[in-house]
Amino acid sequence: MSVSKNSSFAHIQYITYPKELGRKCISCGSPIVFLYPSGGHEYMDFQGKIKEVRKFYCCTNPDCKLHAKPLNPSPLNVLPFKQFSLGIWKWIAQEAKLYKQKPALICERIYDQFNVKISESTIRKYINEIDAFLSNQIDKRTIKILKAQGKIILALDGQKPDKNRAALWLFVDLISNRVLKIVILESADHSTLHALVEEILTFFEVELAGLVSDKQGSIVKMRDTFYSEIPHQYCHFHFLQNLWNHIEVKDGNLHKELSKTVNNLHILTVSKTSKISFEGIGKAPIREVFREVEQSLRTLIKARTRKFEHLRGVEVYERLCRYVEEMDRVLAAEDPDRKIVKLMNKTADSLHHALKETENHYKECVELYEAFQSIRKSLGKELDSKKAEVKEASALKEEKLNVLDEHFEEIWEKVKGFGGIMEKAQLRTFLPQKDTPANTIKQEWVRLYYSYRRGLCAYYDFPILAKTNSPMETKFSQEKSIFISRVGKEKIGSQIRIRGEHVLKQLYAGKQEIKEIIKAMGTDYDRAQIIKELNALVRRTKEETKLWKNAIHETLGLKSVLAKGKKPSKNKSRNRKNNFVG
């Protein structure tokens, strides 16, 4: 409860014991007595300057843990040692975390709306504290969730924001979708990862029910060495991506060749000022006469690949085929001796030639695309719920593997012998290349499948359907976008290592949880924990920026310039002569 009083220098608020508690101890219910008032805390609120005097009480029961200890459970109006009120603190938190405003704009908005003067540096400091507070509260909720859950399915992956620097590693439970740990690692060998997993299991007091990863060697070795009985699911998204990359590169080259042909057509490359005589038109610029055709052709070659769904090269090839067919139909009814028709026929011939030259390339892309979609369907299709209810997980897993085995064996039988390869053991991996034959790519798909096979259906042994860790990739991308927007440049590796932990935890928690935590701010503010988090932020910043300072010798440039044209001293000349003779 607060009692207000005006004075010449500030609005004074006396914070007394809450009326609703009836002057009873919050621990044992015994009567409380007044102990002493605080010295007063001056701070700025939306309404102006306030001096808060908090009155402290103590329990009269000698056996109570709060006996003789200062007590006042009234909600805080200002956080300890802050010069601005809790209301302002919350407002800044909402602006920064819910509405993604930058400190400079927050500084401007709070002054325009409330006439509150607060420096941009103070707002930055508050945002750091807010990040620390949010991380602390999110972690508390995670501990509570996992305590009830008792087990985790661990997904782990590393984010390398720049070359030759440390990576940020993220550990997430896929059952609760909560962040368990985030660390910066120079090296992530299997022993290092094992130690981190053990820390997680010990801290949260949970059982490891499964692992999900993108099949990185160190993760596979960690599981095989330390958790051989734990099912390890290999990410379906990464498996499909490894297959898709070969099609995408090949299709990208198809798009490049067709775009090159269109962009080099005479009616698109001739000078805009170049004029010739056209029947019924007179002397006119070629580009102007064919302007509508040029617009259509340039639009035709604009297309984008959509991962696992759509190929731009195939789309452009099919578009051009339809366009050329229409050109042939329209031109068949025209006088071939007209100049405009001659140029149009020349354009059609060039396009026909390009389509003919790339026809086999197109057919291979279509063939691979259809094969890929068939694989994707087999990988994703599950038994209907009625059949699944009456079958054990092991039986379902075996059935799924049989379907996939049949699929890839069928592919293998069709490509076996191509390039002299007769046995699967002869298959060797290679990077996607534009000219790789379709059969060679299918051989690589077979190799990939058998390298992934043991982990493609491990999810049948999980308590939930967890086939992939691709949401982690999504969160990494979102985090990266936030930092690029915040700093205004692409090189954000340092920011990711310094502040990525806070951003990722907030992304996983979601906007609604962040909103709830901000709304409840003040009731569970742990200053010691906040200071601990801020010190960790300082350490990460120092570690990241220790090599940024340039070691420049202040007088080196001066001496170098002054030495130009200067005759050497007699002693130095004599020394050089002696050295030469010796």
Secondary structure, 3 states (H helix, E strand, C coil): CEEEEECCCCEEEEECCCHHHCCECCCCCCEEEEEEECCCEEEEECCEEEEEEEEEEEECCCCCCCECCCECCCCCCCCCCCCECHHHHHHHHHHHHHCCCCHHHHHHHHHHHHCCCCCHHHHHHHHHHHHHHHHHHHHHHHHHHHHHHCEEEEEEEEECCCCCCCEEEEEEECCCCEEEEEEEECCCCHHHHHHHHHHHHHHHCCEEEEEEECCCHHHHHHHHHHCCCCCEEECHHHHHHHHHHHHHHHHHHHHHHHHHHHHCCHHHHCCCCCEEEECCCEEEEHHHHCHHHHHHHHHHCCCCCECCCECHHHHHHHHHHHHHHHHHHHHCCCCCCCHHHHHHHHHHHHHHHHHHHCHHHHHHHHHHHHHHHHHHHHHHCCCCHHHHHCCCHHHHHHHHHHHHHHHHHHHHHHHCCHHHCCCHHHCCCCCCCCCCCHHHHHHHHHHHHHHHHHHHCHHHHCCCCCCCCHHHHHHHHHHHHHHHHHHCCCCCHHHHHHHHHHHHHHHHHCHHHHHHHHHCCCCCCCHHHHHHHHHHHHHHHHHHHCCCCCCCCCCHHHHHHHCCCCCCCHHHHHHHHHHHHC
